[in-house]
Amino acid sequence: MADGNALMNREQARAEAYALPLDKLNPARPELFQADAMWPYFERLRAEDPVHYTAEHEFGPYWSITKYNDIMAIDTDHNRFSSDFMKGGITIAGGQANMDPLPMFIAMDPPKHDIQRKAVSPAVAPPALAAMAPEIRARAGAILDGLPIGEEFDWVDLVSKELTAMTLATLFGAPQKDRRQITYWSDVVTAVPTPGGLVESIEQKMGIFSEYHAYFTGLWNEKVNAPPTGDLISMLAHHPATRTMEPREYFGNVVLLTVGGNDTTRNTISGSILALNQNPDQYAKLRANPDLIPSMVSETIRWQTPLAHMRRTAVEDVEFQGKTIRAGDKVVMWYVSGNRDETVIERPNDYIIDRERPRQHISFGFGIHRCVGNRLAELQLTIIWEEILKRFPEVTVVGEPKRSFSTFVKGYETLPVVIPKRN
């Protein structure tokens, strides 16, 4: 199942991670994530320098926070560590050498953050999820029933993308025929411009953003002139706190909700198939006891960590774990590392679907910025696995996944699988 070049990259990365002087360690390299080779960097940082300063990076110097409890401390200290887009926002790239971050509530501090988040929260509150669940289940069943049996296909494309795209279109109140276009725009948001990549230049990316913006401007205009409904765009268009927002701010929130509703769930659905194939004893345990699905879902969210990092900016000098973080410094909370912190999580590199505390993970963040759609993500994952186990004794991974070239979205572009024919 493993690709030789990927293995070679991982071996090289381990040697490099331990050979480099500590002050030269730079884990924020998308090629490491694409090769799934970043683990030894974080392993060394957690052990030797858990609050680590990288002086040279294409987006400027930054601090790496790599241990679970330290990440939690930064994530919950929004008074001293800002998410504000005007200070650089929530990704390592923001504010340096790229387009300025868009205004969106995840990239705001209180009180504005709290007001805007509250405007959209009803769309993913328990009553809304209960109403949505039968529709998600029906769609999941239809997707799975349409899969080719005994033939290789791409799980990312036919299952993970399709289910999340359908749910996202519903959340936005957009026509289902546009669902894959919305997914494409989400991918463009997080794509690093590279030759031969999804987008090859920042100019191409901005041109696609113009189409994306125009589509959702049209959707806003439809919603604002119609009676309120339960979808996210209607909520933004009619809520007193958001109906007069600037067009750029509205678009920023659309971008946030698109990426949040698409990438995280989609990549965890794919990650669950990969994890269970890499750990056949756990797959057998799940088949023998489907009641483990909720626990497996939480363990996969930890193991996968679909967003590798979130960034903050220090607003004052802070003494933290013996280091002085200066006002204006970029602080990167590596969720992907915190979820493998051996001082907090027992056997963190192992995939164990019946952990005693499966929800002990940092993938959704902590504090005021904790993922607003976390329960919807868990719902979709739970439903798709309930439906998979009803139908297929096994989904077999038959090749190495193609991983995302990104230090932000930790995901998969393709995952080749076969569903064996029943004897």
Secondary structure as GFF3:
##gff-version 3
##sequence-region A 1 423
A	DSSP	alpha_helix	4	19	.	.	.	ID=ss1
A	DSSP	three_ten_helix	22	24	.	.	.	ID=ss2
A	DSSP	alpha_helix	30	34	.	.	.	ID=ss3
A	DSSP	alpha_helix	39	48	.	.	.	ID=ss4
A	DSSP	beta_strand	51	54	.	.	.	ID=ss5
A	DSSP	beta_strand	62	65	.	.	.	ID=ss6
A	DSSP	alpha_helix	68	75	.	.	.	ID=ss7
A	DSSP	beta_strand	81	82	.	.	.	ID=ss8
A	DSSP	three_ten_helix	85	87	.	.	.	ID=ss9
A	DSSP	three_ten_helix	105	107	.	.	.	ID=ss10
A	DSSP	alpha_helix	112	120	.	.	.	ID=ss11
A	DSSP	three_ten_helix	121	124	.	.	.	ID=ss12
A	DSSP	alpha_helix	126	145	.	.	.	ID=ss13
A	DSSP	beta_strand	152	154	.	.	.	ID=ss14
A	DSSP	alpha_helix	155	155	.	.	.	ID=ss15
A	DSSP	pi_helix	156	160	.	.	.	ID=ss16
A	DSSP	alpha_helix	161	172	.	.	.	ID=ss17
A	DSSP	three_ten_helix	176	178	.	.	.	ID=ss18
A	DSSP	alpha_helix	179	190	.	.	.	ID=ss19
A	DSSP	alpha_helix	202	224	.	.	.	ID=ss20
A	DSSP	alpha_helix	232	238	.	.	.	ID=ss21
A	DSSP	alpha_helix	247	278	.	.	.	ID=ss22
A	DSSP	alpha_helix	280	288	.	.	.	ID=ss23
A	DSSP	three_ten_helix	290	292	.	.	.	ID=ss24
A	DSSP	alpha_helix	293	304	.	.	.	ID=ss25
A	DSSP	beta_strand	309	314	.	.	.	ID=ss26
A	DSSP	beta_strand	318	320	.	.	.	ID=ss27
A	DSSP	beta_strand	323	325	.	.	.	ID=ss28
A	DSSP	beta_strand	330	334	.	.	.	ID=ss29
A	DSSP	alpha_helix	335	338	.	.	.	ID=ss30
A	DSSP	three_ten_helix	367	369	.	.	.	ID=ss31
A	DSSP	alpha_helix	374	391	.	.	.	ID=ss32
A	DSSP	beta_strand	396	397	.	.	.	ID=ss33
A	DSSP	beta_strand	402	403	.	.	.	ID=ss34
A	DSSP	beta_strand	412	414	.	.	.	ID=ss35
A	DSSP	beta_strand	416	418	.	.	.	ID=ss36
###
